[in-house]
């Protein structure tokens, strides 16, 4: 097992962890607003019973859990905690977050299908915020890929089987 804390590359690129954390913070702010709007959708008669509303809300919640996971892993690494699979955890967290982001649009579009005109402003605001969330996730993944370089794909190939296990 390689101790990542003693690798010169890791310590020289510690700024990447701060950058990823900052990007995730921006995404979390957008997620919080989207979550509030999504909860508010339940009080709008034209959206209340749409089949995509609960899956959309669950997708937004999943993004929130993913943001928390990335930040938690970064916190533990920056604190110097000895984690045998720290690199794998960070790649897993970032890539899983990217997978979760792919669920936003289909579920959102299903939830707002045939929305009444009086709620279009909420629909458009949510659509905008969804794009902001996806952008921050994409940026965090880009930074993670830069941090790990070629090693990113190697790590990703090792964790893909774990990602296939359903989370309950």
ROSE-4610 file (N, C-alpha, C; in Angstrom, 1 decimal, always signed):
// ROSE-4610
residu = [X/X/X/X/X/X/X/X/X/X/X/X/X/X/X/X/X/X/X/X/X/X/X/X/X/X/X/X/X/X/X/X/X/X/X/X/X/X/X/X/X/X/X/X/X/X/X/X/X/X/X/X/X/X/X/X/X/X/X/X/X/X/X/X/X/X/X/X/X/X/X/X/X/X/X/X/X/X/X/X/X/X/X/X/X/X/X/X/X/X/X/X/X/X/X/X/X/X/X/X/X/X/X/X/X/X/X/X/X/X/X/X/X/X/X/X/X/X/X/X/X/X/X/X/X/X/X/X/X/X/X/X/X/X/X/X/X/X/X/X/X/X/X/X/X/X/X/X/X/X/X/X/X/X/X/X/X/X/X/X/X/X/X/X/X/X/X/X/X/X/X/X/X/X/X/X/X/X/X/X/X/X/X/X/X/X/X/X/X/X/X/X/X/X/X/X/X/X/X/X/X/X/X/X/X/X/X/X/X/X/X/X/X/X/X/X/X/X/X/X/X/X/X/X/X/X/X/X/X/X/X/X/X/X/X/X/X/X/X/X/X/X/X/X/X/X/X/X/X/X/X/X/X/X/X/X/X/X/X/X/X/X/X/X/X/X/X/X/X/X/X/X/X/X/X/X/X/X/X/X/X/X/X/X/X/X/X/X/X/X/X/X/X/X/X/X/X/X/X/X/X/X/X/X/X/X/X/X/X/X/X/X/X/X/X/X/X/X/X/X/X/X/X/X/X/X/X/X/X/X/X/X/X/X/X/X/X/X/X/X/X/X/X/X/X/X/X/X/X/X/X/X/X/X/X/X/X/X/X/X/X/X/X/X/X/X/X/X/X/X/X/X/X/X/X/X/X/X/X/X/X/X/X/X/X/X/X/X/X/X/X/X/X/X/X/X/X/X/X/X/X/X/X/X/X/X/X/X/X/X/X/X/X/X/X/X/X/X/X/X/X/X/X/X/X/X/X/X/X/X/X/X/X/X/X/X/X/X/X/X/X/X/X/X/X/X/X/X/X/X/X/X/X/X/X/X/X/X/X/X/X/X/X/X/X/X/X/X/X/X/X/X/X/X/X/X/X/X/X/X/X/X/X/X/X/X/X/X/X/X/X/X/X/X/X/X/X/X/X/X/X/X/X/X]
num = [1/1/1/2/2/2/3/3/3/4/4/4/5/5/5/6/6/6/7/7/7/8/8/8/9/9/9/10/10/10/11/11/11/12/12/12/13/13/13/14/14/14/15/15/15/16/16/16/17/17/17/18/18/18/19/19/19/20/20/20/21/21/21/22/22/22/23/23/23/24/24/24/25/25/25/26/26/26/27/27/27/28/28/28/29/29/29/30/30/30/31/31/31/32/32/32/33/33/33/34/34/34/35/35/35/36/36/36/37/37/37/38/38/38/39/39/39/40/40/40/41/41/41/42/42/42/43/43/43/44/44/44/45/45/45/46/46/46/47/47/47/48/48/48/49/49/49/50/50/50/51/51/51/52/52/52/53/53/53/54/54/54/55/55/55/56/56/56/57/57/57/58/58/58/59/59/59/60/60/60/61/61/61/62/62/62/63/63/63/64/64/64/65/65/65/66/66/66/67/67/67/68/68/68/69/69/69/70/70/70/71/71/71/72/72/72/73/73/73/74/74/74/75/75/75/76/76/76/77/77/77/78/78/78/79/79/79/80/80/80/81/81/81/82/82/82/83/83/83/84/84/84/85/85/85/86/86/86/87/87/87/88/88/88/89/89/89/90/90/90/91/91/91/92/92/92/93/93/93/94/94/94/95/95/95/96/96/96/97/97/97/98/98/98/99/99/99/100/100/100/101/101/101/102/102/102/103/103/103/104/104/104/105/105/105/106/106/106/107/107/107/108/108/108/109/109/109/110/110/110/111/111/111/112/112/112/113/113/113/114/114/114/115/115/115/116/116/116/117/117/117/118/118/118/119/119/119/120/120/120/121/121/121/122/122/122/123/123/123/124/124/124/125/125/125/126/126/126/127/127/127/128/128/128/129/129/129/130/130/130/131/131/131/132/132/132/133/133/133/134/134/134/135/135/135/136/136/136/137/137/137/138/138/138/139/139/139/140/140/140/141/141/141/142/142/142/143/143/143/144/144/144/145/145/145/146/146/146/147/147/147/148/148/148/149/149/149/150/150/150/151/151/151/152/152/152/153/153/153/154/154/154/155/155/155/156/156/156/157/157/157/158/158/158/159/159/159/160/160/160/161/161/161/162/162/162/163/163/163/164/164/164/165/165/165/166/166/166/167/167/167/168/168/168]
x = [+0.8/+0.0/+0.9/+0.5/+1.3/+0.7/+1.5/+1.1/+1.0/-0.2/-0.3/+0.2/+0.2/+0.6/+2.1/+2.9/+4.3/+4.7/+3.7/+4.0/+4.2/+5.3/+5.6/+4.5/+4.0/+2.9/+1.7/+1.3/+0.1/+0.3/+1.4/+1.5/+1.7/+2.3/+2.4/+1.1/+0.2/-1.1/-2.3/-1.9/-2.9/-3.9/-3.5/-4.4/-5.6/-5.4/-6.5/-7.6/-7.3/-8.3/-9.1/-8.4/-9.1/-10.0/-9.5/-10.3/-11.5/-11.4/-12.5/-13.5/-13.0/-13.9/-14.7/-14.0/-14.7/-15.7/-15.5/-16.4/-17.6/-17.4/-18.5/-19.4/-18.8/-19.5/-20.5/-20.0/-20.9/-22.1/-21.8/-22.8/-23.8/-23.3/-24.2/-25.2/-24.8/-25.7/-26.8/-26.4/-27.5/-28.4/-27.8/-28.6/-29.6/-29.2/-30.1/-31.3/-31.1/-32.2/-33.1/-32.5/-33.3/-34.1/-33.5/-34.3/-35.5/-35.3/-36.4/-37.5/-37.1/-38.1/-38.8/-38.0/-38.6/-39.6/-39.3/-40.3/-41.5/-41.3/-42.4/-43.3/-42.7/-43.5/-44.7/-44.5/-45.6/-46.8/-46.7/-47.9/-48.5/-48.0/-48.5/-49.4/-50.7/-51.6/-51.2/-50.7/-50.3/-49.1/-48.3/-47.1/-47.2/-48.1/-48.2/-48.1/-48.8/-48.9/-48.2/-47.2/-46.5/-45.6/-45.5/-44.8/-43.3/-42.7/-41.3/-40.9/-41.9/-41.5/-40.7/-41.2/-40.4/-39.0/-38.9/-37.6/-36.7/-37.3/-36.5/-36.0/-36.9/-36.5/-35.4/-35.6/-34.6/-33.2/-33.3/-32.0/-31.3/-32.1/-31.5/-30.9/-31.6/-31.1/-29.8/-29.8/-28.6/-27.4/-27.6/-26.6/-26.0/-27.0/-26.6/-25.7/-26.1/-25.3/-23.9/-23.9/-22.6/-21.7/-22.3/-21.5/-20.9/-21.7/-21.3/-20.2/-20.3/-19.3/-17.9/-18.0/-16.7/-16.1/-16.9/-16.3/-15.8/-16.5/-16.0/-14.7/-14.6/-13.3/-12.2/-12.4/-11.4/-11.0/-12.0/-11.7/-10.8/-11.1/-10.3/-8.9/-8.8/-7.4/-6.6/-7.3/-6.6/-6.2/-7.0/-6.7/-5.6/-5.2/-4.0/-4.4/-5.7/-6.2/-5.6/-5.2/-4.6/-5.8/-6.0/-7.0/-6.4/-6.5/-5.8/-6.2/-7.4/-7.9/-8.4/-7.6/-8.1/-8.3/-7.3/-7.5/-8.7/-8.9/-10.1/-11.4/-11.4/-12.6/-12.9/-11.9/-12.1/-12.6/-12.0/-12.4/-13.8/-14.1/-15.4/-16.5/-16.2/-17.1/-17.4/-16.3/-16.5/-17.2/-16.8/-17.4/-18.9/-19.2/-20.5/-21.4/-20.9/-21.6/-21.9/-21.0/-21.2/-22.3/-22.4/-23.4/-24.8/-24.8/-26.0/-26.6/-25.7/-26.1/-26.8/-26.5/-27.1/-28.6/-29.0/-30.4/-31.3/-30.6/-31.4/-32.3/-31.8/-32.7/-33.8/-33.6/-34.8/-35.9/-35.5/-36.5/-37.1/-36.3/-36.9/-37.9/-37.5/-38.4/-39.7/-39.7/-40.9/-41.7/-41.1/-41.8/-42.5/-41.9/-42.5/-43.3/-43.4/-44.2/-45.6/-46.0/-47.4/-47.6/-46.5/-46.7/-47.5/-48.2/-49.1/-48.2/-48.7/-47.9/-47.5/-48.3/-48.0/-46.8/-46.3/-45.1/-43.9/-44.0/-42.9/-41.6/-41.8/-40.6/-39.8/-40.6/-39.9/-39.3/-39.9/-39.4/-38.1/-38.1/-36.9/-35.8/-36.1/-35.1/-34.5/-35.3/-34.8/-33.9/-34.4/-33.6/-32.2/-32.2/-30.9/-30.0/-30.6/-29.8/-29.4/-30.2/-29.7/-28.5/-28.4/-27.3/-26.1/-26.3/-25.2/-24.7/-25.6/-25.1/-24.3/-24.8/-24.0/-22.7/-22.7/-21.4/-20.4/-20.8/-19.9/-19.4/-20.3/-19.9/-18.8/-19.1/-18.2/-16.8/-16.8/-15.6/-14.9/-15.6/-14.9/-14.3/-14.9/-14.4/-13.1/-13.2/-12.1/-10.8/-11.1/-10.0/-9.4/-10.3/-9.9/-9.1/-9.5/-8.7/-7.3/-7.3/-6.0/-5.1/-5.7/-5.0/-4.3/-5.1/-4.6/-3.9/-4.1/-3.5/-4.0/-3.0/-3.3/-3.8/-3.5/-3.9/-5.4/-6.1/-7.6/-8.2/-7.9/-8.5/-8.2/-7.0/-6.7/-7.5/-7.7/-8.5/-9.9/-10.4/-11.8/-12.1/-11.2/-11.4/-11.5/-10.8/-10.8/-12.1/-12.7/-13.9/-15.2/-15.2/-16.5/-17.4/-16.8/-17.6/-18.3/-17.7/-18.3/-19.4/-19.3/-20.3/-21.6/-21.4/-22.5/-23.4/-22.9/-23.7/-24.7/-26.0/-27.0/-26.9/-27.1/-27.1/-28.5/-28.6/-29.9/-29.9]
y = [-1.2/+0.0/+1.2/+2.2/+3.5/+4.5/+5.1/+6.2/+7.5/+7.9/+9.1/+10.3/+10.4/+11.6/+11.8/+10.8/+10.9/+11.1/+11.0/+11.2/+12.7/+13.1/+14.6/+15.2/+14.4/+14.9/+15.3/+14.5/+14.8/+16.1/+16.3/+17.5/+18.7/+18.6/+19.8/+20.2/+19.3/+19.6/+19.7/+20.0/+20.2/+21.3/+22.2/+23.3/+22.8/+21.7/+21.1/+20.7/+20.2/+19.9/+21.1/+22.2/+23.4/+23.9/+23.8/+24.2/+23.4/+22.1/+21.2/+21.5/+21.7/+22.0/+23.3/+24.3/+25.6/+25.4/+24.6/+24.4/+23.7/+22.7/+22.0/+22.9/+23.8/+24.8/+25.6/+26.0/+26.8/+25.9/+24.6/+23.7/+23.4/+23.4/+23.1/+24.3/+25.5/+26.7/+26.6/+26.2/+26.0/+24.9/+23.8/+22.6/+23.0/+23.8/+24.2/+24.9/+25.8/+26.6/+25.6/+24.8/+23.8/+22.9/+22.5/+21.6/+22.3/+23.6/+24.4/+24.6/+24.9/+25.0/+23.7/+22.6/+21.3/+21.0/+21.3/+21.0/+21.9/+23.1/+24.0/+23.5/+22.8/+22.2/+21.4/+20.8/+20.0/+20.8/+22.1/+22.9/+23.5/+23.2/+23.8/+22.7/+22.9/+21.9/+21.3/+22.1/+21.5/+20.7/+20.7/+19.9/+18.9/+19.0/+18.2/+16.7/+16.3/+14.8/+14.4/+15.2/+14.7/+13.5/+12.6/+11.4/+11.5/+12.6/+12.8/+13.6/+14.1/+15.0/+14.3/+13.2/+12.5/+12.0/+11.4/+11.1/+12.3/+13.4/+14.6/+15.1/+15.1/+15.5/+14.6/+13.3/+12.3/+12.5/+12.9/+13.2/+14.4/+15.4/+16.6/+16.2/+15.4/+15.0/+14.1/+13.3/+12.4/+13.3/+14.4/+15.4/+15.9/+16.3/+16.8/+15.9/+14.6/+13.6/+13.4/+13.5/+13.5/+14.6/+15.8/+17.0/+16.8/+16.3/+16.0/+15.0/+14.0/+12.9/+13.5/+14.3/+14.9/+15.7/+16.6/+17.5/+16.7/+15.7/+14.9/+14.2/+13.6/+13.0/+14.0/+15.2/+16.2/+16.6/+16.8/+17.2/+16.2/+14.9/+13.9/+13.8/+14.0/+14.0/+15.2/+16.4/+17.6/+17.6/+16.9/+16.8/+15.9/+15.1/+14.2/+12.8/+12.5/+11.2/+10.2/+9.1/+8.0/+7.2/+7.2/+6.5/+5.7/+4.3/+3.5/+3.6/+4.0/+4.1/+5.6/+6.5/+7.9/+8.4/+8.0/+8.4/+7.7/+6.5/+5.8/+6.4/+6.8/+7.4/+8.7/+9.6/+10.8/+10.7/+9.8/+9.5/+8.9/+8.0/+7.4/+8.5/+9.4/+10.4/+11.4/+11.8/+12.7/+12.1/+10.9/+10.2/+9.8/+9.4/+9.1/+10.3/+11.4/+12.7/+13.1/+12.8/+13.0/+12.1/+10.9/+10.0/+10.5/+10.9/+11.4/+12.7/+13.5/+14.7/+14.4/+13.2/+12.8/+12.5/+12.3/+12.0/+13.3/+14.4/+15.7/+16.0/+16.2/+16.7/+15.8/+14.5/+13.7/+13.7/+13.6/+13.7/+15.1/+16.1/+17.5/+17.7/+17.3/+17.5/+16.8/+15.6/+14.8/+15.5/+16.1/+16.7/+18.0/+18.7/+20.0/+20.0/+18.8/+18.6/+19.1/+19.9/+20.5/+21.4/+22.1/+23.0/+24.2/+24.7/+25.9/+27.1/+28.0/+29.3/+30.1/+30.0/+30.8/+30.3/+29.1/+28.6/+28.5/+29.1/+29.0/+29.6/+30.7/+31.3/+30.4/+29.6/+28.6/+27.5/+27.1/+26.0/+26.5/+27.8/+28.3/+28.5/+29.0/+29.2/+27.8/+26.8/+25.5/+24.9/+25.1/+24.7/+25.3/+26.6/+27.4/+26.8/+26.6/+26.1/+24.7/+23.9/+22.5/+22.6/+23.5/+23.7/+24.1/+25.0/+25.4/+24.3/+23.4/+22.2/+21.3/+21.1/+20.2/+20.8/+22.1/+22.7/+22.6/+22.8/+22.7/+21.2/+20.3/+18.9/+18.5/+19.0/+18.8/+19.5/+20.7/+21.4/+20.6/+20.1/+19.4/+18.1/+17.5/+16.3/+16.6/+17.7/+18.1/+18.4/+19.1/+19.3/+18.0/+17.1/+15.8/+15.0/+15.1/+14.4/+15.1/+16.4/+17.1/+16.7/+16.6/+16.2/+14.8/+13.9/+12.5/+12.2/+13.0/+12.7/+11.4/+10.7/+9.4/+8.4/+8.6/+7.7/+7.7/+8.8/+8.9/+7.7/+7.4/+6.3/+4.9/+4.8/+3.5/+3.3/+4.4/+4.3/+4.1/+4.8/+4.7/+3.2/+2.6/+1.2/+0.3/+0.6/-0.3/-0.1/+1.1/+1.3/+1.2/+1.0/+0.9/-0.2/-1.3/-2.4/-2.1/-1.3/-0.8/+0.1/+1.0/+1.9/+1.2/+0.0/-0.8/-1.4/-1.4/-1.9/-0.9/-1.2/-0.2/+0.3/+1.6/+2.2/+2.2/+1.7/+1.7/+2.6]
z = [+0.0/+0.0/+0.0/-0.8/-0.9/+0.0/+0.8/+1.7/+0.9/+0.6/-0.3/+0.4/+1.7/+2.4/+2.3/+1.9/+1.7/+0.2/-0.7/-2.1/-2.3/-2.9/-3.2/-4.0/-5.0/-5.9/-5.1/-4.1/-3.3/-2.6/-1.9/-1.1/-1.9/-3.1/-4.0/-4.6/-4.7/-5.3/-4.3/-3.1/-2.0/-2.4/-3.2/-3.6/-4.4/-5.1/-5.8/-4.9/-3.7/-2.7/-2.3/-2.1/-1.7/-2.8/-4.1/-5.2/-5.4/-5.3/-5.4/-4.3/-3.1/-2.0/-2.3/-2.8/-3.1/-4.2/-5.2/-6.3/-5.7/-4.9/-4.3/-3.4/-2.7/-1.9/-2.8/-4.0/-4.9/-5.3/-5.6/-6.0/-4.9/-3.7/-2.5/-2.4/-2.6/-2.5/-3.5/-4.7/-5.8/-5.4/-4.9/-4.5/-3.5/-2.5/-1.4/-1.9/-2.9/-3.5/-4.3/-5.1/-5.9/-5.0/-3.9/-3.0/-2.4/-2.1/-1.6/-2.6/-3.8/-4.9/-5.2/-5.2/-5.4/-4.4/-3.1/-2.1/-2.3/-2.7/-3.0/-4.1/-5.1/-6.2/-5.7/-4.5/-4.0/-3.6/-3.4/-3.1/-4.3/-5.5/-6.8/-7.4/-7.5/-8.0/-9.4/-10.3/-11.6/-11.5/-10.5/-10.3/-9.3/-8.4/-7.1/-7.4/-8.4/-8.7/-9.9/-10.4/-11.5/-11.2/-12.1/-11.8/-11.6/-12.0/-11.9/-10.6/-9.9/-8.8/-7.7/-7.2/-6.2/-6.7/-7.9/-8.4/-8.5/-9.0/-9.1/-7.7/-6.8/-5.4/-4.9/-5.1/-4.7/-5.4/-6.7/-7.4/-6.8/-6.4/-5.8/-4.4/-3.7/-2.4/-2.5/-3.6/-3.8/-4.1/-4.9/-5.2/-3.8/-2.9/-1.6/-0.9/-0.9/-0.2/-0.8/-2.1/-2.9/-2.5/-2.5/-2.1/-0.7/+0.2/+1.6/+1.6/+0.8/+0.8/+0.3/-0.8/-1.3/-0.3/+0.3/+1.3/+2.6/+2.9/+4.1/+3.8/+2.6/+2.2/+2.2/+1.6/+1.5/+2.9/+3.8/+5.2/+5.9/+5.7/+6.3/+5.8/+4.5/+3.9/+4.3/+4.3/+4.7/+6.2/+7.0/+8.4/+8.7/+7.7/+7.8/+8.3/+8.3/+8.7/+7.8/+8.4/+7.6/+7.0/+5.7/+5.1/+4.0/+4.1/+3.2/+1.7/+1.5/+0.1/-0.1/+0.3/+0.2/-1.2/-2.1/-3.5/-4.1/-3.8/-4.3/-3.8/-2.5/-1.9/-2.7/-2.9/-3.6/-5.0/-5.7/-7.1/-7.1/-6.2/-6.1/-5.8/-4.8/-4.5/-5.7/-6.3/-7.4/-8.6/-9.0/-10.1/-9.8/-8.6/-8.3/-8.3/-7.9/-8.0/-9.4/-10.3/-11.7/-12.3/-11.8/-12.2/-11.7/-10.5/-9.9/-10.6/-11.1/-11.8/-13.1/-13.7/-15.0/-14.8/-13.5/-13.3/-13.2/-13.0/-12.7/-13.9/-15.1/-16.2/-16.5/-16.7/-17.1/-16.0/-14.7/-13.7/-13.6/-13.8/-13.7/-14.8/-16.0/-17.2/-17.0/-16.4/-16.1/-15.1/-14.1/-13.0/-13.4/-14.4/-14.8/-16.1/-16.6/-17.9/-17.6/-18.5/-18.5/-17.3/-16.8/-15.7/-16.1/-15.2/-15.5/-15.7/-16.5/-16.8/-15.6/-14.5/-13.3/-12.6/-12.9/-12.2/-13.1/-14.3/-15.3/-14.7/-13.9/-13.4/-12.4/-11.7/-10.8/-11.6/-12.7/-13.5/-14.2/-14.7/-15.3/-14.3/-13.1/-12.1/-11.7/-11.6/-11.2/-12.4/-13.6/-14.7/-14.7/-14.5/-14.4/-13.3/-12.1/-11.0/-11.2/-11.9/-12.2/-13.1/-14.0/-14.9/-14.0/-13.1/-12.2/-11.4/-10.9/-10.1/-11.0/-12.2/-13.1/-13.5/-13.7/-14.0/-12.9/-11.6/-10.5/-10.3/-10.6/-10.5/-11.6/-12.8/-13.9/-13.6/-13.0/-12.7/-11.6/-10.6/-9.5/-10.0/-10.9/-11.6/-12.4/-13.1/-13.9/-13.0/-11.9/-11.0/-10.4/-10.1/-9.6/-10.6/-11.9/-12.9/-13.1/-12.9/-13.0/-11.8/-10.7/-9.4/-9.6/-10.1/-10.2/-11.6/-12.6/-13.9/-14.4/-15.0/-15.6/-14.6/-13.3/-12.3/-12.1/-12.5/-12.4/-13.0/-14.3/-15.0/-14.4/-13.9/-13.2/-11.9/-11.2/-9.9/-10.3/-11.3/-11.7/-12.2/-12.9/-13.3/-12.1/-11.0/-9.8/-9.0/-9.1/-8.3/-9.0/-10.3/-11.1/-10.6/-10.2/-9.7/-8.4/-7.6/-6.3/-6.6/-7.6/-8.0/-8.5/-9.0/-9.5/-8.4/-7.2/-6.1/-5.7/-5.7/-5.3/-3.9/-3.8/-2.4/-1.8/-0.6/+0.0/+1.2]
